[in-house]
Amino acid sequence: MGQPPEVRTVPLPSGEHVPALGQGTWGWAQDPARRAGEKESLLLGLDLGLTLIDTAEMYGQGAAEELVGETLAARRDEAFLVTKVLPYNASRTETVNACERSLKRLRTDRIDLYLLHWRGAVPLAETLQAFEDLLDAGKIRHWGVSNFDPADLRELAALPGGDAAATNQVLYNLTRRGIEYDLLPRCQETGVPVMAYSPVEQGRLLPAPALRAVARRHEATPAQVALAWVLRQSGVIAIPRTGRADHVRENHAALTLTLTDDDLAALDDAFPPVRGPVPLEML
């Protein structure tokens, strides 16, 4: 049996590299019958080099973080942990308190990348102050944002220290292409990676005939084609939700799939690119 392919990496603005393909945990720890499979998939992903693990305090009201922390107890240093603070916890004081709770659930002394989950009522400047406090204390290593549209990014960049965002995590897949018009080019120009959540639209796009036709040509699965399509872009990280070992292997194999110009044209016909600005979509 040959060695698994190396996982391509994407540079953060700091120069640190992270895997272009990670593991999502949205919906984890909700069903006790799936718990063992979720833990197995996380550890297999680590073995295969999918070391970026995304979670959030919102997922299961902290239960997903607890499951990740329990699973990684002996392998924490192998993982690049991403978690998120809810907007109503994003004041200067409450961000620090929320981070402390996440650290406890994750059984770790630091979070590699801490994101504001989406915009809320708290002024961005206050959240940035909290991120700076956490950086100074060594509780987080990088900070970033999630679900920020171009106007949000402009507002962020105008604030003191606002140009230090390490990523913008947004919805991106074949059926959600709005970011290609303005947000993705802006992030690529400024060197801020886009972290694509729900890259297979929670499985809903997989029956599409065009996707299945491309998959047949490559002896691949529709999910692998959908992931390869997202990963074709420079500066994009995909974080498909996992939970089963066979899906982890399937996702990992997408790294070896190169779509041809004909493939991309066929997918454009079936999932047309946008021709103007589109409000940022969220799930």
C-alpha positions in Angstrom: 0.0 0.0 0.0 1.5 3.4 -1.0 2.0 6.4 1.2 -1.0 8.8 1.3 -0.5 11.9 -0.8 0.9 14.9 1.0 -1.6 17.5 2.0 -1.1 20.8 0.2 -0.8 23.8 2.5 -2.0 27.4 2.4 0.0 30.2 4.0 -1.5 32.4 6.7 -0.5 36.1 6.6 2.0 35.3 9.4 3.8 32.9 7.1 2.7 29.8 9.0 1.3 27.1 6.7 -1.9 25.1 7.4 -3.5 22.2 5.5 -5.7 23.2 2.5 -8.1 20.5 3.6 -9.2 20.2 7.2 -12.0 18.6 9.2 -15.2 20.3 10.3 -17.2 19.4 13.4 -20.5 21.2 12.8 -23.3 18.9 14.2 -20.9 16.7 16.2 -21.7 15.3 19.7 -25.4 15.5 19.0 -26.1 11.7 18.7 -24.4 9.3 21.2 -24.5 6.6 18.5 -22.2 8.6 16.3 -19.7 9.6 19.0 -17.3 6.7 18.4 -17.3 7.3 14.6 -16.7 11.0 15.1 -13.7 10.3 17.3 -12.3 7.7 14.9 -12.7 10.0 11.9 -10.9 12.8 13.7 -7.9 10.6 14.6 -7.7 9.1 11.1 -7.7 12.6 9.7 -4.7 13.5 11.8 -3.0 10.3 10.6 -3.6 11.5 7.0 -2.4 15.0 7.6 -5.8 16.7 7.8 -4.6 18.4 11.0 -6.7 21.6 10.8 -9.7 21.0 12.9 -12.6 23.5 13.0 -15.2 23.8 15.8 -17.0 26.5 17.7 -18.5 27.2 21.1 -21.9 27.3 19.3 -21.7 23.7 18.1 -23.8 21.7 20.5 -23.4 24.5 23.1 -19.8 23.5 23.6 -20.3 19.7 23.2 -18.4 19.6 19.9 -15.4 21.3 21.6 -15.6 18.8 24.5 -15.6 15.9 22.0 -12.6 17.4 20.1 -10.7 18.0 23.4 -11.4 14.5 24.6 -10.3 12.9 21.3 -7.1 15.0 21.0 -6.0 14.7 24.6 -2.9 12.7 23.7 -2.3 14.3 20.3 -3.0 18.0 20.8 0.4 19.2 19.4 -0.4 17.5 16.0 -3.5 19.6 15.5 -4.2 23.2 14.4 -7.3 24.0 16.4 -9.8 26.6 15.1 -12.8 27.6 17.2 -15.1 30.6 17.3 -16.7 33.1 19.7 -20.4 33.9 19.3 -21.1 37.6 18.5 -23.1 38.1 21.7 -20.0 37.0 23.7 -17.7 39.3 21.7 -17.2 42.2 24.1 -13.7 42.8 25.4 -14.4 41.0 28.7 -16.7 38.3 27.5 -14.5 37.3 24.6 -11.8 36.5 27.1 -14.2 34.6 29.2 -15.6 32.7 26.2 -12.1 31.8 25.2 -11.3 30.5 28.7 -14.4 28.2 28.5 -13.4 26.9 25.1 -9.8 26.2 26.3 -11.2 24.2 29.1 -13.6 22.2 26.9 -10.8 21.6 24.4 -8.4 20.6 27.1 -5.6 22.8 25.9 -3.7 25.9 26.9 -4.0 27.7 23.5 -6.2 28.0 20.5 -4.4 28.2 17.2 -7.0 30.3 15.4 -9.8 32.1 17.2 -12.6 33.5 15.0 -15.5 35.9 15.5 -18.3 33.7 14.3 -20.3 36.5 12.6 -21.0 40.2 13.1 -23.1 41.3 16.0 -23.9 44.4 18.0 -20.6 44.6 19.8 -18.2 47.1 18.0 -15.5 45.4 16.1 -12.9 47.5 17.8 -13.8 46.0 21.2 -13.5 42.4 19.9 -10.1 43.3 18.4 -9.0 44.5 21.8 -10.0 41.2 23.3 -8.1 39.3 20.6 -5.0 41.4 21.4 -5.4 40.6 25.1 -5.6 36.9 24.3 -2.6 37.0 22.0 -0.6 38.8 24.6 -1.6 36.2 27.2 -0.6 33.3 24.9 -4.2 32.0 24.9 -4.6 32.3 21.1 -2.0 32.2 18.4 -3.9 33.9 15.5 -7.3 35.5 15.2 -9.7 35.8 12.3 -13.3 36.3 11.3 -16.2 34.3 9.8 -19.1 35.3 7.6 -17.7 38.8 6.9 -18.7 40.4 3.6 -16.5 42.9 1.7 -18.0 45.9 3.6 -17.2 44.1 6.9 -13.7 43.4 5.8 -13.2 47.1 4.8 -14.4 48.2 8.2 -12.2 45.7 9.9 -9.1 46.7 7.9 -9.6 50.4 8.9 -9.3 49.6 12.6 -6.0 49.6 14.5 -4.7 46.1 14.1 -7.5 45.1 11.8 -5.2 44.0 9.1 -3.9 41.1 11.1 -6.9 38.8 10.4 -5.6 35.4 9.6 -8.7 34.1 7.7 -12.3 34.8 6.7 -14.4 31.6 7.1 -17.4 31.7 4.7 -19.9 29.5 2.9 -18.5 28.5 -0.5 -19.3 25.6 -2.9 -20.6 25.1 -6.4 -24.1 26.3 -5.5 -22.8 29.3 -3.4 -20.5 31.2 -5.7 -21.3 34.7 -4.7 -17.9 35.3 -3.1 -16.1 34.8 -6.4 -17.3 38.3 -7.6 -15.7 40.4 -4.9 -14.9 38.8 -1.6 -12.6 36.0 -2.8 -10.5 38.3 -5.1 -10.1 40.8 -2.2 -8.9 38.1 0.1 -6.5 36.7 -2.5 -5.1 40.1 -3.1 -4.5 40.8 0.6 -3.2 37.3 1.3 -6.0 36.4 3.7 -7.1 32.8 3.2 -10.7 32.0 2.7 -11.9 29.0 4.8 -14.8 27.4 2.9 -17.4 25.8 5.1 -20.0 23.4 3.8 -18.0 22.8 0.6 -20.4 20.0 -0.5 -23.5 22.0 0.6 -24.1 19.4 3.4 -24.4 16.7 0.7 -27.3 18.4 -1.1 -25.4 19.1 -4.4 -24.0 15.5 -4.7 -26.9 14.1 -6.9 -26.4 16.8 -9.5 -26.0 15.1 -12.9 -23.1 17.3 -14.0 -21.2 16.6 -10.9 -21.8 12.9 -11.3 -20.7 13.0 -14.9 -17.4 14.6 -14.0 -16.9 12.1 -11.2 -17.4 9.2 -13.6 -14.8 10.5 -16.0 -12.3 10.6 -13.1 -13.4 7.4 -11.4 -14.1 9.6 -8.4 -17.1 10.4 -6.2 -19.2 13.5 -6.6 -18.0 14.7 -3.2 -14.4 14.4 -4.3 -15.2 16.5 -7.4 -17.0 19.1 -5.3 -14.0 19.4 -2.9 -11.5 19.5 -5.8 -13.5 22.3 -7.3 -13.3 24.4 -4.1 -9.6 23.5 -3.6 -8.6 24.6 -7.1 -8.6 28.2 -6.0 -5.4 29.6 -4.5 -5.7 30.7 -0.9 -8.7 28.6 -0.1 -9.0 26.0 2.7 -11.9 23.6 2.7 -13.3 22.2 6.0 -15.9 19.5 5.1 -17.8 18.1 8.1 -16.5 14.6 8.8 -17.7 12.0 11.2 -17.1 8.7 9.4 -13.7 7.2 8.6 -14.7 6.3 5.1 -15.7 9.9 4.4 -12.3 11.1 5.8 -10.6 8.8 3.3 -12.9 10.0 0.5 -12.2 13.6 1.3 -8.5 13.0 1.5 -8.4 11.4 -1.9 -9.8 14.6 -3.4 -6.3 16.1 -3.0 -5.1 14.0 -5.9 -8.0 15.0 -8.2 -7.2 17.7 -10.9 -10.1 18.9 -12.8 -9.6 19.7 -16.5 -10.8 22.8 -18.4 -13.6 20.7 -19.8 -14.6 19.6 -16.4 -14.7 23.2 -15.1 -16.7 24.3 -18.2 -19.2 21.6 -17.6 -19.6 22.6 -13.9 -19.9 26.3 -14.9 -22.7 25.3 -17.2 -24.5 23.5 -14.4 -23.6 25.9 -11.6 -23.2 29.3 -13.4 -20.8 31.8 -11.8 -22.3 35.1 -10.6 -22.2 38.2 -12.8 -22.5 40.8 -10.1 -22.4 41.3 -6.3 -24.4 38.9 -4.2 -25.2 39.3 -0.5 -23.0 37.0 1.5 -24.9 33.7 2.1 -24.8 31.8 5.4 -26.0 28.5 6.7 
